[in-house]
Amino acid sequence: MEDVKVSIIVPSYRRDEYFLSRSLNSLLTQTYQNIEIVLVCDNALEKNAEYRAIVEKMVNDLNSDKITFIQNQENLGASGTRNAGIEIAAGTYITFLDDDDKYLPQKVERQLNFMLENDLDMSFTDLRIHDQNDKLVEYREHSKIKSFDNDTLMRYHLTRQIAGVPTFMYKKSHLVEIGGFEQEVSFGEEYYLMYNTIDKEIKIGYLSGSDIVAYREGHEHLSRGDNMTQGATALLEFKKSKFNQLSFSERRFVKFRHSAVKAVIYKRNGKSMKSFWQVVGTGFRFPILSIREFFGFFGRRRKVRREAVND
């Protein structure tokens, strides 16, 4: 296995030194050492010169032959920056990390092992989400997927969503064939990537457990952009174009989930009253689904608290 190289794409944009250092050091201390860290700096604009200097200093200080550094000549955004990394990656396999998150030491080894043992083209895992005190606040798993045929995966993705870019690992050849990340969308680029992946009918597997920690809030966060509501609406329209693949109850759940997500978007953008009335409207339009998901949410919260105590 050690002769298989894995490239880890790390896009960096307006990131403080502490967070970037935490991310890169979590990669340099992986138990699997045949890795290439493709660090792509998207701080091309003059107003981001301070952050560009932070990235360049970090590369010089670490002085590691495992790091391949790229400086974008123009601002490409998250999708374009990841695609730039994919293009030059030397690894047979590719995975991703955001520049404010981290891998646990066995992430690459465990996921690569899983892919090789099962002859997979792509795999995904669970995702741990921590607050800035490093306390587990959410755990995203996909245990409800009972089969990995393309029809089942597509139904699950259209309704529930398989997300978390750092949890994805691909054979590079298949990721290139898929076309990487779509650059014309302002929101949900990981959703479209996963849709295109399933649509290609390649061999996909799910590895339960998480060796990734994603951090919530406390620093610059893509989900706070004002265009997020428009992006979520565009994503709903995309899903509606696939409604012929879903049952009536599945279509209704997609609409419910969109309405609930809008409430979260308003909350994260500081629009508390709009969030409140969105919650009220969601409950009025989808009472049974709202009650079911409400109790499901608190069930998951109790599970997270138990796991946080055991950490």
RODO-2510 file (C-alpha; in nm, 4 decimals, decimal comma):
residues 311
     n   res          X          Y          Z
     1     m     0,0000     0,0000     0,0000
     2     e     0,2858     0,2401     0,0783
     3     d     0,3681     0,2799    -0,2916
     4     v     0,0288     0,4450    -0,3542
     5     k     0,0481     0,8241    -0,3384
     6     v    -0,2445     1,0260    -0,2011
     7     s    -0,2796     1,3961    -0,2829
     8     i    -0,4627     1,6136    -0,0299
     9     i    -0,6023     1,9350    -0,1809
    10     v    -0,6054     2,2296     0,0638
    11     p    -0,7564     2,5539    -0,0718
    12     s    -0,6683     2,8580     0,1389
    13     y    -0,8536     3,1886     0,1491
    14     r    -0,8265     3,4630     0,4153
    15     r    -0,7176     3,2172     0,6817
    16     d    -0,5406     3,3131     1,0049
    17     e    -0,2046     3,1542     1,0770
    18     y    -0,3287     2,9479     1,3741
    19     f    -0,5998     2,7676     1,1778
    20     l    -0,3836     2,7094     0,8710
    21     s    -0,1014     2,5734     1,0866
    22     r    -0,3409     2,3370     1,2631
    23     s    -0,4646     2,2028     0,9297
    24     l    -0,1254     2,1522     0,7660
    25     n     0,0342     1,9955     1,0733
    26     s    -0,2526     1,7458     1,0959
    27     l    -0,1527     1,6314     0,7469
    28     l     0,2199     1,6187     0,8097
    29     t     0,1587     1,3887     1,1089
    30     q    -0,0505     1,1328     0,9210
    31     t     0,0362     0,7690     0,9892
    32     y     0,0352     0,7155     0,6112
    33     q     0,3351     0,9064     0,4817
    34     n     0,3190     0,8710     0,1019
    35     i     0,1169     1,1894     0,0673
    36     e     0,1329     1,5116    -0,1299
    37     i    -0,0219     1,8231     0,0239
    38     v    -0,1389     2,0477    -0,2593
    39     l    -0,1808     2,3885    -0,0941
    40     v    -0,3576     2,6328    -0,3267
    41     c    -0,3628     2,9972    -0,2158
    42     d    -0,6622     3,1929    -0,3485
    43     n    -0,5592     3,5270    -0,1984
    44     a    -0,4792     3,6851    -0,5357
    45     l    -0,6571     4,0158    -0,4730
    46     e    -0,4452     4,2985    -0,3329
    47     k    -0,6804     4,3391    -0,0355
    48     n    -0,5827     3,9850     0,0681
    49     a    -0,2065     4,0466     0,0592
    50     e    -0,1841     3,9935     0,4365
    51     y    -0,3297     3,6436     0,4053
    52     r    -0,1152     3,5656     0,1018
    53     a     0,1898     3,6480     0,3134
    54     i     0,0674     3,4157     0,5902
    55     v     0,0419     3,1236     0,3481
    56     e     0,3835     3,1892     0,1940
    57     k     0,5447     3,2181     0,5389
    58     m     0,3800     2,8929     0,6490
    59     v     0,5180     2,7063     0,3483
    60     n     0,8673     2,8435     0,4121
    61     d     0,8576     2,7680     0,7846
    62     l     0,7363     2,4100     0,7393
    63     n     0,9937     2,3506     0,4639
    64     s     0,8436     2,0114     0,3773
    65     d     0,8978     1,8257     0,0521
    66     k     0,5436     1,6897     0,0960
    67     i     0,3933     2,0340     0,0227
    68     t     0,3259     2,1447    -0,3350
    69     f     0,2369     2,5152    -0,3279
    70     i     0,0317     2,7050    -0,5869
    71     q    -0,0531     3,0759    -0,5845
    72     n    -0,3595     3,1586    -0,7971
    73     q    -0,3005     3,4536    -1,0287
    74     e    -0,6652     3,5534    -0,9940
    75     n    -0,9339     3,4765    -0,7382
    76     l    -1,0978     3,1474    -0,8402
    77     g    -1,3282     3,0754    -0,5450
    78     a    -1,3580     2,7443    -0,3615
    79     s    -1,4478     2,5277    -0,6633
    80     g    -1,1926     2,6768    -0,9018
    81     t    -0,9195     2,6582    -0,6377
    82     r    -0,9877     2,2915    -0,5660
    83     n    -0,9931     2,2207    -0,9400
    84     a    -0,6542     2,3907    -0,9781
    85     g    -0,5209     2,1542    -0,7133
    86     i    -0,6763     1,8496    -0,8788
    87     e    -0,5169     1,9424    -1,2105
    88     i    -0,1598     1,9309    -1,0799
    89     a    -0,2004     1,6593    -0,8149
    90     a     0,0460     1,3734    -0,8574
    91     g    -0,1395     1,1196    -0,6430
    92     t    -0,3317     0,8173    -0,7690
    93     y    -0,5934     0,9080    -0,5083
    94     i    -0,7202     1,2517    -0,4089
    95     t    -0,8880     1,3764    -0,0947
    96     f    -0,9537     1,7234     0,0496
    97     l    -0,9188     1,9383     0,3607
    98     d    -1,0421     2,2904     0,4285
    99     d    -0,7761     2,5210     0,5698
   100     d    -0,9472     2,5641     0,9073
   101     d    -1,0209     2,1952     0,9745
   102     k    -0,7996     1,8984     1,0551
   103     y    -0,7460     1,5280     0,9995
   104     l    -0,6940     1,2849     1,2840
   105     p    -0,3700     1,0862     1,2408
   106     q    -0,5153     0,7746     1,0723
   107     k    -0,7526     0,9449     0,8272
   108     v    -0,5600     0,8836     0,5059
   109     e    -0,4399     0,5352     0,6018
   110     r    -0,7834     0,4131     0,7108
   111     q    -0,9724     0,5474     0,4094
   112     l    -0,7124     0,4419     0,1535
   113     n    -0,7067     0,0911     0,3038
   114     f    -1,0849     0,0767     0,2738
   115     m    -1,0756     0,1817    -0,0902
   116     l    -0,8018    -0,0641    -0,1867
   117     e    -0,9605    -0,3573    -0,0031
   118     n    -1,2977    -0,2947    -0,1702
   119     d    -1,1660    -0,1836    -0,5116
   120     l    -1,3578     0,1459    -0,4906
   121     d    -1,3473     0,4462    -0,7213
   122     m    -1,4768     0,6837    -0,4550
   123     s    -1,5609     0,6701    -0,0845
   124     f    -1,7001     0,8954     0,1861
   125     t    -1,7040     0,8831     0,5658
   126     d    -1,8801     1,0406     0,8625
   127     l    -1,7894     1,3915     0,9786
   128     r    -1,7196     1,5284     1,3263
   129     i    -1,8080     1,8951     1,3819
   130     h    -1,6491     2,0757     1,6776
   131     d    -1,6888     2,4221     1,8250
   132     q    -1,3898     2,6495     1,8796
   133     n    -1,3301     2,4913     2,2208
   134     d    -1,2749     2,1609     2,0359
   135     k    -1,5953     2,0164     2,1793
   136     l    -1,8000     1,7807     1,9616
   137     v    -2,1291     1,9556     1,8738
   138     e    -2,2535     1,7532     1,5765
   139     y    -2,1829     1,4167     1,4174
   140     r    -2,2962     1,3580     1,0590
   141     e    -2,3300     0,9940     0,9634
   142     h    -2,4946     0,8032     0,6792
   143     s    -2,6066     0,4871     0,8560
   144     k    -2,9501     0,5129     0,6908
   145     i    -2,8018     0,4058     0,3571
   146     k    -2,8894     0,0375     0,3322
   147     s    -2,7577    -0,0326    -0,0175
   148     f    -2,4924     0,1164    -0,2414
   149     d    -2,6467     0,0617    -0,5814
   150     n    -2,6719     0,3833    -0,7810
   151     d    -3,0496     0,4183    -0,7552
   152     t    -3,0446     0,3967    -0,3737
   153     l    -2,7527     0,6377    -0,3462
   154     m    -2,9191     0,8863    -0,5807
   155     r    -3,2464     0,8797    -0,3872
   156     y    -3,0591     0,9318    -0,0611
   157     h    -2,8527     1,2155    -0,2042
   158     l    -3,1516     1,3945    -0,3565
   159     t    -3,3383     1,3810    -0,0269
   160     r    -3,0827     1,3718     0,2554
   161     q    -2,7548     1,4744     0,0853
   162     i    -2,4142     1,3095     0,1000
   163     a    -2,1886     1,5992     0,1903
   164     g    -1,8603     1,6897     0,3531
   165     v    -1,5819     1,7475     0,1000
   166     p    -1,3068     1,6405     0,3467
   167     t    -1,4787     1,3011     0,3774
   168     f    -1,4485     1,2333     0,0020
   169     m    -1,1652     1,0279    -0,1461
   170     y    -1,1420     0,9582    -0,5199
   171     k    -0,9263     0,7796    -0,7674
   172     k    -0,7882     1,0821    -0,9520
   173     s    -0,8737     0,9344    -1,2921
   174     h    -1,2442     0,9191    -1,2032
   175     l    -1,2480     1,2641    -1,0443
   176     v    -1,1002     1,4093    -1,3631
   177     e    -1,3531     1,2163    -1,5726
   178     i    -1,6374     1,3615    -1,3633
   179     g    -1,4995     1,7101    -1,4254
   180     g    -1,4187     1,8065    -1,0676
   181     f    -1,6187     2,0797    -0,8978
   182     e    -1,8717     2,2866    -1,0923
   183     q    -1,7528     2,6470    -1,0985
   184     e    -2,0753     2,8118    -1,2095
   185     v    -2,2609     2,7540    -0,8811
   186     s    -2,2475     2,9861    -0,5794
   187     f    -2,3642     2,7325    -0,3228
   188     g    -2,3629     2,3556    -0,2787
   189     e    -2,0640     2,2751    -0,5004
   190     e    -2,0053     1,9557    -0,3003
   191     y    -2,3681     1,8563    -0,3621
   192     y    -2,3307     1,8830    -0,7391
   193     l    -1,9978     1,6983    -0,7263
   194     m    -2,1592     1,4070    -0,5422
   195     y    -2,4582     1,4082    -0,7787
   196     n    -2,2259     1,3889    -1,0803
   197     t    -2,0266     1,1147    -0,9075
   198     i    -2,3318     0,8950    -0,8519
   199     d    -2,4587     0,9746    -1,2016
   200     k    -2,1320     0,8386    -1,3504
   201     e    -2,2140     0,4981    -1,1970
   202     i    -1,8668     0,4441    -1,0568
   203     k    -1,8081     0,2153    -0,7584
   204     i    -1,8804     0,4086    -0,4364
   205     g    -1,8398     0,2953    -0,0757
   206     y    -1,9179     0,4310     0,2705
   207     l    -1,6695     0,3982     0,5577
   208     s    -1,8424     0,4548     0,8907
   209     g    -1,6581     0,6536     1,1541
   210     s    -1,4784     0,9857     1,1204
   211     d    -1,1132     1,0862     1,1271
   212     i    -1,1948     1,4450     1,0298
   213     v    -1,2753     1,7402     1,2533
   214     a    -1,4567     2,0339     1,0924
   215     y    -1,4841     2,3479     1,3024
   216     r    -1,7965     2,5594     1,3246
   217     e    -1,8104     2,9379     1,3462
   218     g    -1,5652     3,1725     1,5136
   219     h    -1,3860     3,2658     1,1896
   220     e    -1,4539     3,3391     0,8251
   221     h    -1,7099     3,0900     0,6984
   222     l    -1,8339     3,0390     0,3438
   223     s    -2,1896     2,9689     0,4594
   224     r    -2,2328     3,3293     0,5774
   225     g    -2,2369     3,4721     0,2275
   226     d    -2,5450     3,6731     0,1311
   227     n    -2,5800     3,4645    -0,1850
   228     m    -2,6470     3,1485     0,0141
   229     t    -3,0261     3,1862     0,0053
   230     q    -3,0221     3,2271    -0,3739
   231     g    -2,7892     2,9290    -0,4026
   232     a    -3,0169     2,7141    -0,1874
   233     t    -3,3145     2,8112    -0,4049
   234     a    -3,1202     2,7212    -0,7208
   235     l    -3,0309     2,3869    -0,5631
   236     l    -3,3990     2,3201    -0,4899
   237     e    -3,4852     2,3910    -0,8537
   238     f    -3,2127     2,1473    -0,9587
   239     k    -3,3611     1,8803    -0,7306
   240     k    -3,7092     1,9491    -0,8684
   241     s    -3,5781     1,8727    -1,2157
   242     k    -3,5010     1,5218    -1,0827
   243     f    -3,8396     1,4691    -0,9134
   244     n    -3,9323     1,2049    -1,1692
   245     q    -3,6842     0,9796    -0,9831
   246     l    -3,8591     1,0268    -0,6478
   247     s    -4,1843     0,9226    -0,4837
   248     f    -4,4447     1,1760    -0,3661
   249     s    -4,3280     1,1488    -0,0031
   250     e    -3,9637     1,1920    -0,1069
   251     r    -4,0505     1,5039    -0,3077
   252     r    -4,2361     1,6467    -0,0105
   253     f    -3,9368     1,5803     0,2140
   254     v    -3,7067     1,7665    -0,0277
   255     k    -3,9341     2,0729    -0,0067
   256     f    -3,9501     2,0448     0,3722
   257     r    -3,5740     2,0204     0,4015
   258     h    -3,5265     2,3258     0,1802
   259     s    -3,7629     2,5271     0,3994
   260     a    -3,5785     2,4175     0,7139
   261     v    -3,2382     2,4972     0,5606
   262     k    -3,3561     2,8512     0,4819
   263     a    -3,4297     2,8993     0,8525
   264     v    -3,0729     2,7957     0,9348
   265     i    -2,9323     3,0289     0,6678
   266     y    -3,1254     3,3251     0,8095
   267     k    -3,0033     3,2379     1,1593
   268     r    -2,6386     3,2190     1,0515
   269     n    -2,6685     3,5528     0,8747
   270     g    -2,7997     3,7190     1,1912
   271     k    -3,1602     3,7482     1,0685
   272     s    -3,3230     3,5994     1,3778
   273     m    -3,6782     3,7177     1,3099
   274     k    -3,6756     3,5889     0,9520
   275     s    -3,5397     3,2605     1,0860
   276     f    -3,8186     3,2426     1,3464
   277     w    -4,0958     3,3025     1,0923
   278     q    -3,9348     3,0569     0,8507
   279     v    -3,9485     2,7925     1,1268
   280     v    -4,3142     2,8775     1,1947
   281     g    -4,3965     2,8565     0,8241
   282     t    -4,2157     2,5255     0,7898
   283     g    -4,4094     2,3793     1,0817
   284     f    -4,7385     2,5011     0,9361
   285     r    -4,6716     2,3601     0,5871
   286     f    -4,5118     2,0334     0,6986
   287     p    -4,6456     1,9543     1,0482
   288     i    -4,5814     1,5785     1,0536
   289     l    -4,2356     1,6046     0,9012
   290     s    -4,1497     1,8905     1,1364
   291     i    -4,2456     1,6882     1,4437
   292     r    -4,0607     1,3795     1,3211
   293     e    -3,7431     1,5710     1,2387
   294     f    -3,7670     1,7712     1,5625
   295     f    -3,7539     1,4558     1,7743
   296     g    -3,4914     1,3062     1,5436
   297     f    -3,2761     1,6159     1,5901
   298     f    -3,2877     1,5971     1,9680
   299     g    -3,2195     1,2249     1,9555
   300     r    -2,9038     1,2988     1,7585
   301     r    -2,8110     1,5758     2,0019
   302     r    -2,8338     1,3358     2,2963
   303     k    -2,6097     1,0907     2,1114
   304     v    -2,3571     1,3681     2,0410
   305     r    -2,3511     1,4707     2,4088
   306     r    -2,2837     1,1116     2,5146
   307     e    -2,0006     1,0817     2,2630
   308     a    -1,8577     1,4197     2,3664
   309     v    -1,8396     1,3010     2,7268
   310     n    -1,6514     0,9875     2,6146
   311     d    -1,4019     1,1819     2,3985
***
